[in-house]
Amino acid sequence: MATPRPMAAYTAVIPAGSRVVVETVQSLLGLARPGLPLLVSLETAELIVLNAWVTWKVGGRLLRPLEKMGAELSRIDFAHLAAGISVPSRAQEITRLSRTINQVLGRVQKAKEELEELARRQRQFASDVAHELRTPITGLRVQLEAAQQDPGSVPLPTLLETTLGQVDRLQTITEDILGLARLPHCPPAEWRQVDLAALVKAEIAQRADRHPVRLRITHGATVTAVPSQISRLLANLLNNAQRHSRRVVCVEVRAEPTAVEVAVSDDGQGIAEADRERVFQRFTRLDDARRLDRHGTGLGLAIARDIAQAHQGTLSVEESTVGGARFVLRLPRVRPTETGSS
């Protein structure tokens, strides 16, 4: 039997760009064991080449969307999070991945907007505080400079009285600002079950108001709260009602199945519907409030609402049955524990 001639080397090259090159040389012939026909070795080489080509085609089709996603992600910056990335119509796994990435970007965008809003409110608050502090400080400077230039022009008792009035205003503003800053940071030990009806009665009993207070309460008005903060809230609402009332102030405490409602009403001019949300903004003072109390800070109602929200409650204003304003506080009701409320 004649000895077969050596086969020339066969080279199979996948098109350029695939980065896959399969060469079949004499070593391919070594795939065949002694006695294995040469045709089987050649077919094995063809299968290897075909498998490499199929892998390249399928892998390229799968990787192209991923490469596109990577390119789009690399172009996204913090200022354009809402743009997201495109979602391919094929390849379900990659489609789900793209949607997940867009959801994450959406949450980051929302957090960014909240941070921007918080920064804007902080800048506005700092501006409002500076504006409110400027007035008493300017008044103090004018009075003291006038007394310095002409010591005999203003009697000392009069000078002391006017300057102390400005200092009182500065102290009130400072205490209100500190109260706002402390609201979200009450230690757990200060929270307890409170009988809101008893707290309201105690708050009214210690006051010396110019208008009488009519009180209507129901039992079982128990809430979980920080007593000192709720007392501050009630004091702010009562001060506001006394300031605007003509004859009488009404306070109601009502227990509902899931909430406790406290309403403080006056018989004054009331608050226009367009201003009922604005009165809760910090340093907001309507014309009527400026006329009745020129030393007010415009923080009382803002602090009251912040306290209500810190207790998972609400504070709103509506028209009272006697024509004035009716401020309504609603807090979640709880069942008293066996040890009772404090």
ROBA-454220 format. One record per atom (N, C-alpha, C): residue in three letters; x, y, z. Coordinates in steps of 0.02 Angstrom, whole numbers, plus 50000, padded with zeros to 5 digits. Layout:
<pts>
alaXYZ ...
</pts>
This chain:
<pts>
met500434994050000 met500005000050000 met500445006250000 ala500275010849956 ala500705016749948 ala500625021250009 thr501165024450029 thr501155029150086 thr500855035750062 pro500325038350099 pro500025044750078 pro500515050450085 arg500435055050038 arg500875061050040 arg500655065650097 pro501145069150125 pro500965073950179 pro500485079250153 met499965080750195 met499465085850176 met499755092750189 ala499565097150144 ala499765104150155 ala499385106950215 ala499675112050247 ala499345115150305 ala498715118850282 tyr498165117950320 tyr497525121450306 tyr497435126950358 thr497255132650333 thr497155138250378 thr496445140950369 ala496055141250425 ala495385144150424 ala495405150650463 val495245156150432 val495295162750464 val494605165750467 ile494375167550527 ile493735171150535 ile493845178350514 pro493345181550482 pro493445188350455 pro493755193050506 ala494115197950480 ala494465202750523 ala493965206350567 gly494165208050627 gly493735211450674 gly493465206650726 ser493455200050710 ser493205195150757 ser493715193450810 arg494335194750795 arg494885193250841 arg494945185750856 val494635181650813 val494685174350824 val494995171350762 val495535168050767 val495875164850711 val496005157650730 val495765153350688 val495865146150701 val496285143250645 glu496835140550661 glu497285137650611 glu497305130150620 thr497235126850564 thr497305119550566 thr497925117750527 val498405115350561 val499045113450531 val499145106050543 gln499755104150539 gln499895097050547 gln499635094350614 ser499585098950665 ser499355096550730 ser498635094250728 leu498225097150680 leu497545094950674 leu497515087550655 leu497995085650612 leu498005078750592 leu498145074250652 gly498465077250702 gly498615073350762 gly497995071750803 leu497425075150787 leu496815073550822 leu496595066350810 ala496795064050751 ala496605057150734 ala497085052250765 arg496815047150796 arg497235041850823 arg497455037350766 pro497955033550775 pro498185029150721 pro497605024950696 gly497525024750632 gly497005020850601 gly496365024750588 leu496295031050617 leu495705035150605 leu495755038250537 pro495235037850496 pro495275040450428 pro495425047950428 leu495795050150379 leu495965057250373 leu495355061550364 leu494845058950333 leu494235062850321 leu493905065050387 val493925060550437 val493645062250502 val494025067950534 ser494685068050527 ser495085073450555 ser494905080050522 leu494815079850457 leu494645086050421 leu493955088450442 glu493485083950451 glu492815085950472 glu492835088850543 thr493245086150585 thr493315088850653 thr493585095950651 ala494065097150607 ala494325103950600 ala493795108650576 glu493385106450528 glu492855110750503 glu492355112350558 leu492185107450600 leu491725108650655 leu492005113750705 ile492645113350718 ile492955118150763 ile492905125250735 val493065125750670 val493025132250638 val492305134850638 leu491825130550622 leu491125132550622 leu490885134750691 asn491095131050742 asn490905132850811 asn491195139550831 ala491815140750811 ala492125147250827 ala491755152950792 trp491555151750730 trp491195156950692 trp490515158450723 val490145153150741 val489485153950773 val489555157650839 thr490065155650878 thr490185159050943 thr490315166450933 trp490715167950883 trp490875175050869 trp490255178950850 lys489825175950806 lys489225179450785 lys488735180550843 val488605175250880 val488135175750936 val488415180350990 gly489055179451007 gly489355183751058 gly489355191051038 gly489495192250974 gly489485199250951 gly488795202250956 arg488275198250938 arg487595200850942 arg487395202351014 leu487615198251061 leu487455199451131 leu487855205251161 leu488475205851139 leu488915210951169 leu488785217851142 arg488525218451081 arg488405225151053 arg487945229451097 pro487365226751120 pro486955230851165 pro487315232751230 leu487735227951256 leu488105229551317 leu488615235151305 glu488945234851248 glu489425240151231 glu489065246851224 lys488465246651194 lys488075252851186 lys487865255551255 met487645251051299 met487465253151367 met488055256251403 gly488645253051396 gly489245255651428 gly489425262551402 ala489355263551336 ala489515270051308 ala489025275351333 glu488375273651337 glu487875278551361 glu487985280151435 leu488145274951475 leu488275276251546 leu488875280751556 ser489385279851514 ser489985283951521 ser489855291351505 arg489315292651467 arg489155299651450 arg488685302951500 ile488385299051545 ile487915301851593 ile488305305151649 asp488085311251668 asp488385314651725 asp487835316451774 phe488015319351831 phe487535320851884 phe487005325851863 ala487165329851813 ala486685334951792 ala486175332351743 his486275326351715 his485815323751664 his485625316451680 leu485445315251743 leu485275308451763 leu484615306151731 ala484165310951719 ala483505309051694 ala483525306351623 ala484075307451587 ala484115305051518 ala484095297451514 gly484395293951562 gly484395286751563 gly484775283751505 ile484665277251493 ile484975273851438 ile484435270551395 ser484595269051333 ser484105266051288 ser483995258751308 val483385256351296 val483195249451313 val483145245451248 pro483575240351238 pro483545236451176 pro482895232551171 ser482665231651110 ser482025228151100 ser482105220651103 arg482725218151092 arg482855210951095 arg483285209451156 ala483445203151164 ala483875200851219 ala483545202651286 gln483095198351310 gln482695199851368 gln483115201351430 glu483655197551439 glu484065198651499 glu484375205651498 ile484615207751440 ile484915214451435 ile484375219751441 thr483775218351414 thr483225223151422 thr483055224151495 arg483025218651533 arg482885219251605 arg483435223051640 leu484055221651621 leu484625225251651 leu484575232751636 ser484395234551575 ser484345241551556 ser483795244951597 arg483225241651605 arg482685244551644 arg482885245351717 thr483245240451743 thr483475241051813 thr483945246951821 ile484405247851773 ile484865253451776 ile484475260051773 asn483975260451730 asn483575266551725 asn483185267851789 gln482945262551823 gln482605263551886 gln483075266251939 val483685263551940 val484185266051988 val484345273351973 leu484435275051909 leu484565281951890 leu483975286451910 gly483365283751904 gly482785287651923 gly482775289151997 arg482965284252039 arg482995285352111 arg483545290352129 val484115289852095 val484645294652107 val484425301652086 gln484055302152030 gln483805308652008 gln483325311552059 lys482885307352087 lys482425309752138 lys482795312152200 ala483295308352221 ala483695310452279 ala484055316952264 lys484305317752203 lys484645323952184 lys484165329852188 glu483545328852163 glu483045334352165 glu482865336052237 glu482815330952280 glu482665332352351 glu483235336152384 leu483855334352368 leu484435337952396 leu484445345152371 glu484285346152307 glu484275352952280 glu483735357052313 glu483145353952325 glu482605357552358 glu482795359152431 leu483115354352464 leu483335355652533 leu483845361252535 ala484315361252488 ala484805366652486 ala484475373352472 arg483975373352427 arg483625379652412 arg483255382252474 arg482925377652511 arg482565379752571 arg483045382152625 gln483615378952630 gln484105381252679 gln484375388152662 arg484495389352597 arg484725396052578 arg484185401252592 gln483555399452577 gln483005404052589 gln482925405352664 phe482995400052704 phe482935400852776 phe483485405252803 ala484095404152780 ala484655408452803 ala484535415652784 ser484265416752724 ser484125423552702 ser483575426752745 asp483055422752761 asp482505425352803 asp482755426952873 val483165422452901 val483435423652968 val483845430052970 ala484285430852920 ala484695436952916 ala484265443152912 his483725442752872 his483275448552865 his482935450152931 glu482685444952966 glu482335446153029 glu482805448653083 leu483425446253084 leu483895448553135 leu484145455553121 arg484145457453058 arg484415463953039 arg484005469653069 thr483345468653074 thr482915474153098 thr483065476053171 pro483055471253219 pro483215473353288 pro483935475553296 ile484395472453259 ile485095474453265 ile485185481653240 thr484855483253185 thr484895490053159 thr484595495053208 gly484025493053238 gly483715497453288 gly484175498653347 leu484495493453371 leu484965494253427 leu485535498853408 arg485815497953349 arg486375502153328 arg486185509553324 val485605510853294 val485375517853287 val485295521053355 gln484965517553401 gln484845520453467 gln485485521453506 leu485935516653503 leu486555517253540 leu487015522553510 glu487035523053444 glu487445528153413 glu487175535153427 ala486505535853429 ala486215542353445 ala486385544353517 ala486345539453562 ala486515540853632 ala487255542353640 gln487675539153600 gln488385540453604 gln488565547453579 gln488245549653526 gln488395556253498 gln488125561853543 asp487545560553573 asp487255565753617 asp486975562353679 pro487405560953728 pro487195557153787 pro486605560153823 gly486505566653820 gly485965569753858 gly485305569953821 ser485295567953758 ser484675568653718 ser484155563353737 val484365557553760 val483895552253778 val484015550353850 pro483505550753892 pro483585548653962 pro483795541353966 leu484215539754014 leu484455532954020 leu483895527854028 pro483395528954070 pro482855523954076 pro482495522654010 thr482385527853970 thr482065526953905 thr482505522853858 leu483155524553858 leu483625520853815 leu483655513553834 leu483685512153899 leu483705505253922 leu483065501453903 glu482505504753909 glu481865501453893 glu481825499653819 thr482015504253775 thr481975502953703 thr482485497653681 thr483085498153708 thr483595493253688 thr483425486253715 leu483155485953775 leu482955479453802 leu482385476353760 gly481955480653733 gly481425478153689 gly481715474853627 gln482235477953599 gln482555475053541 gln482925468553559 val483225468453618 val483565462353640 val483065456753651 asp482475458453678 asp481955453353686 asp481755450453619 arg481695454553568 arg481525452053502 arg482075447553475 leu482695449453483 leu483245445153462 leu483235438453498 gln483095438653563 gln483075432453601 gln482495427953578 thr481925430953563 thr481345427053539 thr481495423553473 ile481795427353427 ile481975424453361 ile482475418753370 thr482975419953413 thr483485414853424 thr483185408453454 glu482755409153503 glu482445403353534 glu482005399553484 asp481645403253443 asp481215400053392 asp481645396153342 ile482205399053321 ile482645395553274 ile482945389353306 leu483145389853368 leu483415383953403 leu482875378553411 gly482255380753424 gly481715375953429 gly481605372253364 leu481645375753308 leu481575372453242 leu482135367453230 ala482745369253251 ala483315364853239 ala483285358453282 arg482975358853341 arg482965353153386 arg482395348253371 leu481905350353331 leu481305346353322 leu481445339153299 pro481865338053248 pro481935331153224 pro482385326753268 his482665329453323 his483185325853359 his482995324553432 cys482355323353445 cys482155321853514 cys482355314753532 pro482685313853589 pro482885307053609 pro482265302853624 pro482305296253613 pro481715291953625 pro481445292353696 ala481875293953745 ala481645294253814 ala481125299653825 glu481105304653782 glu480625310153791 glu479935308553764 trp479885303153725 trp479235301253698 trp478855297053750 arg478215298653758 arg477805294853805 arg477075295453785 gln476655291453817 gln475935291953805 gln475655297853844 val475275301953809 val475025308253838 val474275308553830 asp473935310353884 asp473215311853880 asp473155319053855 leu472975319753792 leu472985326353760 leu472465330953792 ala471905328253815 ala471405332453848 ala471675335453912 ala472035331253952 ala472325333854014 ala472865338954000 leu473255337753947 leu473795342453929 leu473505349153908 val472955349053870 val472635355353849 val472365359053909 lys472035355553955 lys471765358954015 lys472325362054057 ala472885358454064 ala473435361154103 ala473745367254070 glu473805367154004 glu474085372853968 glu473645379053975 ile472995378153970 ile472535383853975 ile472515386554046 ala472555381954096 ala472505384054166 ala473075388554187 gln473675387854157 gln474245391754179 gln474315398354141 arg473855399754095 arg473895405854056 arg473465411354088 ala473655417554073 ala473265423354094 ala473085427354032 asp472585424953995 asp472405428053931 asp471885433353940 arg471855437953891 arg471375443453896 arg470675441253875 his470625435953835 his469965433453814 his469845426653846 pro469225425353868 pro469085418753899 pro469135413153847 val469275407253873 val469345401353830 val468785396353847 arg468405394653796 arg467885389553804 arg468185382853784 leu468115378053829 leu468445371553820 leu467925366053816 arg467985361953765 arg467565355953757 arg468025349953743 ile468005344953785 ile468465339353778 ile468085332753783 thr468385327553756 thr468135320653763 thr468705316453791 his468525311053824 his469025306853856 his469315301853806 gly469875298853824 gly470185293953781 gly470615296953726 ala470815303253734 ala471215306753683 ala471955305553698 thr472185299453689 thr472875297553706 thr473295297253643 val473885300253646 val474345300253590 val475045298853616 thr475495296753572 thr476205296053589 thr476555302453566 ala476865305953613 ala477135312553596 ala477675314653646 val478005320153628 val478465323453674 val478065329053707 pro477895328453771 pro477435333253803 pro477655340553796 ser478305341953803 ser478535348853799 ser478405351853730 gln478475347653678 gln478365350253610 gln477625351453597 ile477195346953620 ile476475347953610 ile476245354053649 ser476535355153708 ser476365361253746 ser476575367453708 arg477155367153675 arg477385372853635 arg476905373953576 leu476695368653545 leu476225369253489 leu475575372553513 leu475295370053568 leu474665372853594 leu474755380153613 ala475325381853644 ala475445388753663 ala475465393253602 asn475785391053548 asn475815395153488 asn475115396153458 leu474715390853457 leu474035391553430 leu473605396053474 leu473665395453540 leu473285399653585 leu473505406953581 asn474155408053576 asn474405414953568 asn474125418153505 asn474125414353451 asn473865416853388 asn473115418453394 ala472745413853425 ala472025414853433 ala471875420953477 gln472235421653532 gln472125427353576 gln472285433953542 arg472785433853499 arg472995439953464 arg472455442253414 his472125437553382 his471645439353329 his470925439353352 ser470785436653411 ser470095436053434 ser469815442753457 arg469145443353450 arg468805449453475 arg468515448453545 arg468215442453557 arg467885441453621 arg468065434853655 val468125429453616 val468195422853647 val468615418253602 val468945413453635 val469325408253601 val469015401553620 cys468945397153571 cys468655390553582 cys469175385153570 val469205380253615 val469665374553607 val469255368153614 glu469335363653565 glu468975357353566 glu469485351653561 val469365346453601 val469765340353598 val469285334653585 arg469395331153529 arg468935325853509 arg469325319653491 ala469105313853520 ala469435307553506 ala469045303753453 glu469375302053398 glu469095298053345 glu469385290953350 pro469125286153310 pro469385279353315 pro470145278753304 thr470415282653257 thr471135281953241 thr471525288453252 ala471195293753272 ala471545300253279 ala471245304253335 val471645308953359 val471415313853409 val471455320753375 glu470915324453381 glu470875331053348 glu470825336553400 val471245341553393 val471235347453436 val471115353453390 ala470585357253403 ala470415363153363 ala470435369353406 val470785374453384 val470825380953419 val470535386153372 ser469975389353394 ser469605394053352 ser469585400953384 asp469545406053342 asp469455412853366 asp468885416053326 asp468655421753350 asp468105425353315 asp468355431753283 gly468965431553259 gly469255437453226 gly469075437853152 gln469525440853113 gln469385441953043 gln469485435653001 gly469815430653028 gly469935424552990 gly470515425352941 ile470645420052903 ile471195419952855 ile470905418352787 ala471075422452738 ala470835421252670 ala471075414452646 glu470665411252605 glu470835404452582 glu471505404252545 ala471665409652509 ala472295409852472 ala472905410152518 asp472805412152581 asp473365412952628 asp473405407252679 arg472975402352674 arg472935397252727 arg473525392552729 glu473885391852674 glu474505388052675 glu475105392652687 arg475045398752663 arg475615403352669 arg475765405152741 val475255404952785 val475365406952855 val475835402152891 phe475915395952864 phe476355391152895 phe477075391652870 gln477205396052823 gln477885397052799 gln478275401252849 arg478915399752856 arg479325403152906 arg479405410552890 phe479335414552941 phe479405421852938 phe478855425252897 thr478315421552884 thr477755424652848 thr477295428052899 arg477155434352887 arg476705438052930 arg476225442052886 leu475575440552892 leu475075444152854 leu474995451152883 asp474675455452844 asp474595462452865 asp474245463052932 asp473735458852942 asp473355459153005 asp473805457153064 ala474245452153054 ala474695450053107 ala475205455453123 arg475455458953072 arg475935464353085 arg475605470053123 arg474975471253107 arg474625476753141 arg474495475053214 leu474325468853228 leu474155466853297 leu474765465453340 asp475315463353310 asp475915461753348 asp476525463353306 arg476785469353313 arg477355471453272 arg478015468253295 his478005464853353 his478605461653378 his478625454153362 gly478115451653328 gly478105444553312 gly478665442453265 thr478815436053266 thr479375433553224 thr479135430153160 gly478495428353157 gly478255424753099 gly478465417453099 leu478665414853157 leu478885407853162 leu478415403453202 gly477935406453237 gly477505402653283 gly477115397153248 leu476775398753194 leu476365393753158 leu476815388853121 ala477385391153095 ala477855386553062 ala478115381353111 ile478275383453171 ile478515378853223 ile477955373953242 ala477335376553248 ala476775372253265 ala476675366753214 arg476705368453149 arg476615363253098 arg477205358353099 asp477815360753108 asp478395356253110 asp478325351353167 ile478065353653225 ile477965349153281 ile477445343853264 ala476895346053232 ala476375341353213 ala476655336053165 gln477035338053116 gln477315333353068 gln477825328753101 ala478205331253149 ala478685327053185 ala478335321653226 his477685322753241 his477285317853278 his476825313853231 gln477005313653167 gln476615310053117 gln475895312653113 gly475815319153124 gly475155322153122 gly475115327753071 thr474555331253072 thr474445336853026 thr474185342953064 leu474305348653035 leu474025354953061 leu473795359053002 ser473155360753002 ser472865364652948 ser472435370152977 val472205374652934 val471775380252956 val471175380652910 glu470615382252939 glu469985383052902 glu469585388652935 glu468995389852909 glu468565395052937 glu468185392252997 ser468165396053051 ser467815393753111 ser467065395253104 thr466675392153148 thr465955393153146 thr465765400253166 val466205403753200 val466055410653221 val466395415753175 gly466665413453119 gly466915418053068 gly467655419153068 gly468005417153121 gly468725418153123 gly469105412353093 ala469705411053121 ala470125405553097 ala470065399653145 arg470085393653117 arg470045387553156 arg470645383053138 phe471125382553184 phe471715378353173 phe471575371353200 val471675366353158 val471505359453175 val472135355253176 leu472295352453234 leu472845347753243 leu472565340653246 arg472865336153206 arg472665329153208 arg473285324853220 leu473245320653272 leu473795316153289 leu473535308953293 pro473955304053277 pro473745297053282 pro473555295253354 arg472985291953361 arg472765289853427 arg473065283053444 val473235282053508 val473485275653532 val473075273553592 arg473085266953606 arg472755264353666 arg473215265053726 pro472965267653780 pro473395268353840 pro473655261553863 thr474275261453886 thr474565255353914 thr474285254353984 glu474445248554012 glu474185246954078 glu474445251554132 thr475025254554119 thr475315259054169 thr475005265954165 gly474585267154115 gly474265273554110 gly474665278554072 ser474365284254060 ser474695289654024 ser474975294554072 ser475465298454050 ser475795303254093 ser475575310154074 
</pts>
